[in-house]
Amino acid sequence: QVQLVESGGGLVQPGGSLTLSCVASGIMFRNYAMGWYRQAPGKQRELVARITINANTNYADSVKGRFTISRDNAKNTVYLQMNSLTPEDTSVYYCNARHFLSQSADYWGQGTQVTVSS
């Protein structure tokens, strides 16, 4: 059974930082590209950042220079370091795992809420 379990969300003031974690089980983690997506109320889910099996990364323009995605294959974990947070970053953040050969092997976590507010 595949599970992606996110943690690290919460309430933070504008300008603050949070680090999200996603622990994967039930998959060969090193063979999966990992991503963070977010969805605000009334909006579509959008890509925040992705990291390939070779640790190549890409980011949404809105988070470039503020967010950093990383992975630890030994711990089956992907991280999202978020700095200089703004109220516009308020969303539910979802972890995604997609096999590097088969896009049908695509899994999601349950999401973690990030709220940026003073």
SERO-4910 file (N, C-alpha, C, O; in steps of 0.05 Angstrom, whole numbers):
BEGIN
 pado doro    nc1    nc2    nc3   cac1   cac2   cac3    cc1    cc2    cc3    oc1    oc2    oc3
  Gln    A     17    -24      0      0      0      0     18     25      0     36     28     17
  Val    A     12     42    -19     28     67    -21     17     88     -3     -8     93     -2
  Gln    A     34    100     12     26    123     30     46    146     27     70    142     27
  Leu    A     35    169     25     51    194     26     40    210     49     16    217     49
  Val    A     56    215     69     47    229     93     62    255     96     86    256    101
  Glu    A     47    277     93     58    304     96     57    313    125     40    305    140
  Ser    A     76    330    132     75    343    158     90    370    156    104    375    137
  Gly    A     87    386    177    102    411    179     85    436    173     95    458    175
  Gly    A     60    432    165     44    455    160     36    469    185     41    459    207
  Gly    A     24    493    182     15    507    206     10    536    200      8    545    176
  Leu    A      8    552    221      4    581    219     30    595    222     45    590    241
  Val    A     36    614    204     61    628    206     56    657    198     38    663    182
  Gln    A     71    676    209     68    704    202     81    710    175     99    696    167
  Pro    A     71    730    161     84    739    137    114    744    141    122    756    161
  Gly    A    130    734    122    159    736    125    172    713    139    196    710    139
  Gly    A    155    696    150    166    673    164    173    649    146    171    651    122
  Ser    A    181    628    159    189    604    145    176    579    156    168    578    180
  Leu    A    173    559    139    164    533    147    178    512    130    187    518    107
  Thr    A    181    488    140    192    466    125    171    443    125    164    433    146
  Leu    A    162    436    102    144    413     99    161    388     93    181    389     80
  Ser    A    150    366    103    162    339     98    141    321     88    118    323     94
  Cys    A    150    302     71    132    281     61    147    255     61    168    252     48
  Val    A    137    236     77    150    210     79    134    190     62    109    188     65
  Ala    A    147    176     45    135    157     27    140    129     37    161    122     47
  Ser    A    120    112     33    123     83     39    108     68     18     89     78      6
  Gly    A    116     43     13    103     26     -7    112     30    -35    102     18    -54
  Ile    A    133     47    -39    144     51    -66    174     51    -64    186     54    -43
  Met    A    187     46    -87    216     48    -89    222     78    -93    223     87   -116
  Phe    A    226     91    -71    227    120    -71    246    132    -92    240    152   -105
  Arg    A    269    120    -94    290    131   -112    281    131   -142    293    145   -158
  Asn    A    261    116   -148    251    115   -176    228    134   -182    216    133   -203
  Tyr    A    222    151   -162    199    169   -165    209    198   -165    224    206   -147
  Ala    A    199    213   -185    201    242   -183    181    251   -162    159    240   -160
  Met    A    189    270   -146    172    280   -124    165    309   -128    180    325   -139
  Gly    A    141    315   -120    132    343   -124    115    353   -101    103    338    -86
  Trp    A    115    379    -99     96    393    -81     77    410    -98     85    425   -115
  Tyr    A     51    407    -92     30    422   -105     15    437    -83     17    430    -59
  Arg    A      0    456    -91    -17    470    -71    -44    477    -84    -46    481   -108
  Gln    A    -64    479    -67    -91    486    -76   -104    504    -55   -108    496    -32
  Ala    A   -110    528    -64   -125    547    -47   -154    544    -52   -162    535    -73
  Pro    A   -171    553    -33   -200    551    -37   -209    565    -63   -202    588    -68
  Gly    A   -225    550    -79   -235    562   -104   -215    563   -127   -221    574   -148
  Lys    A   -191    552   -123   -171    553   -144   -163    525   -151   -167    505   -136
  Gln    A   -150    523   -175   -140    497   -184   -115    490   -169   -100    507   -160
  Arg    A   -110    464   -168    -85    455   -156    -62    463   -175    -64    460   -199
  Glu    A    -40    473   -164    -18    482   -180      8    471   -170     12    465   -146
  Leu    A     26    467   -189     53    458   -182     68    479   -167     68    503   -175
  Val    A     81    471   -146     99    489   -131    128    483   -138    143    501   -145
  Ala    A    135    458   -135    163    450   -141    164    420   -146    148    405   -135
  Arg    A    183    412   -163    187    384   -168    217    378   -167    234    395   -172
  Ile    A    223    353   -160    251    343   -160    252    316   -173    236    298   -166
  Thr    A    269    313   -193    271    288   -207    286    267   -192    296    272   -170
  Ile    A    288    243   -204    304    222   -191    333    229   -190    349    219   -174
  Asn    A    342    247   -208    369    256   -208    373    282   -193    395    295   -195
  Ala    A    353    290   -178    354    314   -162    354    340   -178    363    361   -168
  Asn    A    345    339   -203    340    364   -217    314    376   -207    295    361   -201
  Thr    A    314    402   -206    290    415   -194    278    436   -213    292    447   -230
  Asn    A    252    440   -209    240    463   -222    219    474   -203    207    460   -187
  Tyr    A    213    500   -207    196    515   -188    176    532   -204    181    541   -226
  Ala    A    153    536   -191    135    556   -201    148    584   -198    163    589   -180
  Asp    A    142    601   -217    154    628   -217    149    642   -191    165    658   -181
  Ser    A    125    638   -180    117    652   -156    133    645   -131    133    659   -111
  Val    A    148    623   -132    163    614   -108    193    613   -112    208    608    -94
  Lys    A    201    618   -137    230    618   -143    245    637   -125    237    660   -121
  Gly    A    267    627   -114    284    643    -96    274    643    -67    289    653    -49
  Arg    A    250    633    -62    240    632    -35    237    603    -24    241    598     -1
  Phe    A    230    585    -42    225    557    -34    248    539    -45    259    545    -66
  Thr    A    254    518    -30    273    499    -39    263    471    -34    255    464    -12
  Ile    A    263    455    -55    255    427    -53    280    410    -52    300    415    -65
  Ser    A    279    389    -35    302    371    -33    291    343    -26    268    340    -18
  Arg    A    308    323    -30    300    296    -24    322    281    -10    346    286    -14
  Asp    A    314    262      7    333    244     21    324    216     15    306    206     28
  Asn    A    337    203     -4    328    176    -12    332    156     10    317    136     11
  Ala    A    351    160     27    355    142     50    332    142     69    327    123     83
  Lys    A    318    165     71    296    168     89    269    168     75    248    171     88
  Asn    A    269    163     49    244    163     33    228    189     38    203    188     40
  Thr    A    242    211     39    229    236     46    236    258     27    259    260     17
  Val    A    216    274     21    220    299      5    213    322     23    194    321     39
  Tyr    A    228    344     20    224    368     37    217    392     19    224    393     -4
  Leu    A    203    411     32    199    437     19    205    458     40    190    462     58
  Gln    A    228    471     36    235    493     54    223    519     42    228    526     19
  Met    A    207    532     58    192    556     49    200    580     66    197    580     90
  Asn    A    212    600     52    220    624     66    205    648     55    192    647     34
  Ser    A    206    670     69    194    695     61    165    691     53    156    700     32
  Leu    A    151    677     69    123    670     63    105    694     63    109    713     78
  Thr    A     86    694     45     66    715     42     38    703     45     35    679     43
  Pro    A     18    720     50    -10    709     51    -18    695     26    -35    677     27
  Glu    A     -6    702      3    -13    688    -22     -3    659    -22    -11    643    -40
  Asp    A     14    652     -4     23    624     -2      4    606     14      9    582     16
  Thr    A    -16    618     26    -36    603     41    -50    583     23    -63    591      4
  Ser    A    -48    558     30    -60    536     14    -58    510     29    -45    508     50
  Val    A    -71    490     18    -65    463     26    -43    453      7    -45    455    -17
  Tyr    A    -22    443     19      1    433      4      1    402      3     -2    389     23
  Tyr    A      4    392    -22      2    364    -27     29    353    -37     42    366    -54
  Cys    A     36    330    -28     59    316    -38     50    297    -60     29    284    -59
  Asn    A     67    295    -81     62    277   -104     86    260   -110    109    270   -109
  Ala    A     81    235   -117    102    217   -126     94    206   -153     72    195   -157
  Arg    A    112    208   -173    106    198   -200    130    182   -210    153    192   -210
  His    A    125    157   -218    147    140   -227    160    152   -251    147    163   -269
  Phe    A    187    150   -253    201    163   -274    196    151   -301    202    163   -322
  Leu    A    186    126   -302    180    113   -328    150    112   -334    143    111   -357
  Ser    A    134    112   -313    105    107   -318     89    128   -304     87    128   -279
  Gln    A     77    147   -318     61    168   -306     36    157   -293     23    171   -278
  Ser    A     28    132   -300      4    121   -287     10    113   -258     -9    111   -242
  Ala    A     35    110   -251     42    106   -223     46    133   -210     68    144   -209
  Asp    A     23    143   -201     22    171   -192      6    172   -166    -17    163   -165
  Tyr    A     18    182   -145      6    181   -119      6    208   -105     24    225   -110
  Trp    A    -14    212    -87    -17    237    -73    -19    233    -43    -29    212    -34
  Gly    A     -9    252    -28    -14    253      0    -40    265      6    -55    274    -11
  Gln    A    -46    267     32    -72    278     41    -72    308     43    -93    320     46
  Gly    A    -49    320     43    -47    349     44    -41    359     72    -49    347     92
  Thr    A    -28    382     73    -23    396     99    -28    425     95    -20    437     75
  Gln    A    -42    437    114    -51    465    111    -28    484    119    -15    480    140
  Val    A    -23    503    102     -5    525    109    -20    551    108    -33    558     88
  Thr    A    -20    565    130    -34    591    132    -14    613    140      0    611    160
  Val    A    -13    633    123      5    656    128    -12    680    135    -26    690    118
  Ser    A    -10    688    160    -27    710    169    -15    722    193     -2    710    209
  Ser    A    -20    748    196    -11    762    220    -33    763    241    -30    774    263
***
